[in-house]
Amino acid sequence: MSFSFWWIVGGIVLVILGIWTWKPSKAARQHGRLDETPPSIKVAKPKGLLRAEQRGLRAPVPMGWEVHKFGDNAPAGDWVQWNIGSGWFDVQGLFNRKEGVREFLRLAAQADMRGEPFGALLNPEPDNKHDKNAMQVIGILGPHEAPTSRVALGYVPADVAAEVASFPEGMPIAVELKKSRIGEVDVILNCAGLWPPAKQRQEMGFETAPSKPATRVDEKALEKLDALIQRMNAMPALTAKQAAARQKTNRIDFIEDDEATIQRKLAELEADRSPSVLEDAGGIKQYDNDLAKQVEIVSEGLDGWERSGMTPAPYYSYRIAVILSKQKEVEREKAFLAAWCRHFSEVGIGQRYADLVERARKKGAVPAA
């Protein structure tokens, strides 16, 4: 081959090598640019609420409502809520003066957050042409004795005001702001009506202390109690596991149970409610010191225990023990507590069950733990 041919071949090889070495270099340069760390950018974090504002925001703001739960703002002295419904009521007539109400409630919330005095007063309006029992609710800033500002908020609901009108003349009453909800359109304000505790009302002569029911114990009642004790001693004691299994067996399954089974179980549940005793129109408290009635209630509870494994309410057994203690029936009380503990000391749940077991131990009816 001629010398010029090899020169041409060599040139082609050099060109190929040059292209090959140039491509990785370019890729590396591109890769280097991609790996370059961008300059750091400081992002400003939004500032949270001040600590005082966090304490003041005691409820979420659902559905656009601005909600505030007020702290203590009752007048000085001892107060409890009225025994009218829950003791709370919604102030009526806010919508007609909502702008002033909104402004006051926001100022009251700020005062609450800062620990400054605020609250509300009741202003009876016996000359009100629409309702002689009408009672206006007035919001105040500053102490109750000398408010710095007053704002008419609305009225106590008519049915509540009518019940308040039946209070004895001169009965001290007050009101406390409880919760406000401010929306774009409406405003809602919950208040609690206040009056002195029962003992003070009695000392002031506004009420008489309820008379305690007389203790009623006779030979017939004691005979019924002895029969109840014998019955509990003769009954087989159930473990917690056995009681749970009995409850499961007697639980109504409206899908799997046939109609006859459902009706039978419903009838048993109705019987377990003991309507003949527990739904007395005069209230069950009137029987607190009636031994015969308490024995009857506990006997009906045992019926339910045998049928369905449902533990009877311990209150009535406790009343039996108390009555026997007052009557100095020491041995009968020990016998009753021992029989009761045999069934319910392990399966009963709650403080009253624990109190009964502890009483039985103190009386020597069962061994000390």
Secondary structure, DSSP 8 states (H G I E B T S, - for coil): --HHHHHHHHHHHHHHHHHHHHHHHHHHHHHHHHHS--------------HHHHHH--S--GGG-EEEE------SS--EE-SSTTSEEE-B--GGGHHHHHHHHHHHHHHHHHT--EEEEEEE-TT-SS-TT-EEEEEEES-SSS-SEEEEEEE--HHHHHHHTTS-TT---EEEEEEEEE-SS-EEEEEEEEE--HHHHHHTTSS--------B--HHHHHHHHHHHHHHHHS----HHHHHHHHHHHS--TTTS-HHHHHHHHHHHHHHT-HHHHT-TT-GGGGTTBHHHHHHHHHHHHHHHHHH-----THHHHHHHHHHHHTT-HHHHHHHHHHHHHHHTTT--SHHHHHHHHHHHHHTSS---
